[in-house]
Amino acid sequence: MTFRSPGDTQLNADVSWASFDPIAYVDHNYRALQAEDEEIIHIVRDHFGDHFRGRTPGPVSGIDVGAGANLYPALAMLPWCDEITLLERSSANVRYLESQVGSYDANWDQFWRVLCKNEAYAALDMDPRAKFRDAVRVEPGNLFDLVRHEGRWSMGTMFFVAESMTTSHKEFARGVECFLRALAPGAPFAAAFMEHSRGYHAGEHFFPACDVGELEVYESLEPFVGEFKTMRLKASAAVREGYSGMIVAYGRRNSDSGIPTD
Ligand SMILES: C[S@@+](CC[C@H](N)C(=O)[O-])C[C@H]1O[C@@H](n2cnc3c(N)ncnc32)[C@H](O)[C@@H]1O
């Protein structure tokens, strides 16, 4: 296992994102449903279900930022969205996501089944694969460029991205800001973070991470959100390497509309 020494800095632009191996990543993290993901899905599905209960929203657009090789954040937005953007920087992950749009792999069914424990998902009146195919658009791109699309999406997710793409705390905070600024005032969001991660493998290649705890996650979100919660989930069996737990945050975008800072 390779870990960087504490002094090493690796910025997002320095990383070879094309070397991300989506199949190895899925095999390691999402081929079978892990207890931690089940807990996260439980929280996120109930948050979105509560947000939309009793509302008849107009057209809803969702975005999953840094979708990588994980479909469950998009599945969590599926019942409400006419359109879901999967924004992803790695060309290898873009190819993986494109391969899933037409008919996603069977391993994702176990994630959908957990979502269906909430009636909003169970009540979907069509095959989730057909709805996914209709709604999802894969967008190669950089989350730092989302500043050009302030307030565009009506719900959003960002899972294991801001802290898992750089060693820089400044880039971590900027990543969270760019994600939240892309959401319209009042938009529900969910985000997940590795706690105190020291980096990770996706296949042969080792990728950087920024060491954050619940306080840093809270502080990065707080200027851009109204009511929100953060929850720490303890690491169970060491399925994912080099971290101490996961942090889930969920709530709604506030109506702050200032110009992003550099
Ligand atoms: C640890 S993976 C998380 C993938 C997925 N969201 C998940 O829940 O497993 C980090 C992802 O962020 C993507 N990424 C890194 N830098 C990015 C950037 N600047 N803009 C968009 N995506 C980026 C990587 O390619 C990778 O897919």
Ligand as a Chemical Component Dictionary entry (heavy atoms), coordinates in Angstrom:
data_LIG
# 
_chem_comp.id                   LIG 
_chem_comp.type                 NON-POLYMER 
_chem_comp.pdbx_formal_charge   0 
_chem_comp.three_letter_code    LIG 
# 
loop_
_chem_comp_atom.comp_id 
_chem_comp_atom.atom_id 
_chem_comp_atom.alt_atom_id 
_chem_comp_atom.type_symbol 
_chem_comp_atom.charge 
_chem_comp_atom.model_Cartn_x 
_chem_comp_atom.model_Cartn_y 
_chem_comp_atom.model_Cartn_z 
_chem_comp_atom.pdbx_ordinal 
LIG C1  C1  C 0  -12.972 8.728  -5.172  1  
LIG S1  S1  S 1  -13.707 8.931  -6.743  2  
LIG C2  C2  C 0  -15.437 9.004  -6.287  3  
LIG C3  C3  C 0  -16.297 8.457  -7.395  4  
LIG C4  C4  C 0  -17.778 8.323  -7.070  5  
LIG N1  N1  N 0  -18.413 9.610  -6.902  6  
LIG C5  C5  C 0  -18.036 7.460  -5.873  7  
LIG O1  O1  O 0  -18.943 7.796  -5.086  8  
LIG O2  O2  O -1 -17.439 6.406  -5.711  9  
LIG C6  C6  C 0  -13.343 10.638 -7.155  10 
LIG C7  C7  C 0  -13.919 11.013 -8.506  11 
LIG O3  O3  O 0  -13.742 12.422 -8.740  12 
LIG C8  C8  C 0  -13.399 12.588 -10.098 13 
LIG N2  N2  N 0  -12.729 13.893 -10.230 14 
LIG C9  C9  C 0  -11.502 14.243 -9.815  15 
LIG N3  N3  N 0  -11.267 15.525 -10.066 16 
LIG C10 C10 C 0  -12.375 16.019 -10.662 17 
LIG C11 C11 C 0  -12.730 17.287 -11.159 18 
LIG N4  N4  N 0  -11.893 18.325 -11.078 19 
LIG N5  N5  N 0  -13.941 17.446 -11.720 20 
LIG C12 C12 C 0  -14.806 16.404 -11.808 21 
LIG N6  N6  N 0  -14.534 15.176 -11.341 22 
LIG C13 C13 C 0  -13.315 14.981 -10.776 23 
LIG C14 C14 C 0  -12.475 11.421 -10.361 24 
LIG O4  O4  O 0  -12.245 11.176 -11.733 25 
LIG C15 C15 C 0  -13.244 10.302 -9.676  26 
LIG O5  O5  O 0  -14.240 9.770  -10.517 27 
# 
loop_
_chem_comp_bond.comp_id 
_chem_comp_bond.atom_id_1 
_chem_comp_bond.atom_id_2 
_chem_comp_bond.value_order 
_chem_comp_bond.pdbx_ordinal 
LIG C1  S1  SING 1  
LIG S1  C2  SING 2  
LIG S1  C6  SING 3  
LIG C2  C3  SING 4  
LIG C3  C4  SING 5  
LIG C4  N1  SING 6  
LIG C4  C5  SING 7  
LIG C5  O1  DOUB 8  
LIG C5  O2  SING 9  
LIG C6  C7  SING 10 
LIG C7  O3  SING 11 
LIG C7  C15 SING 12 
LIG O3  C8  SING 13 
LIG C8  N2  SING 14 
LIG C8  C14 SING 15 
LIG N2  C9  SING 16 
LIG N2  C13 SING 17 
LIG C9  N3  DOUB 18 
LIG N3  C10 SING 19 
LIG C10 C11 SING 20 
LIG C10 C13 DOUB 21 
LIG C11 N4  SING 22 
LIG C11 N5  DOUB 23 
LIG N5  C12 SING 24 
LIG C12 N6  DOUB 25 
LIG N6  C13 SING 26 
LIG C14 O4  SING 27 
LIG C14 C15 SING 28 
LIG C15 O5  SING 29 
# 
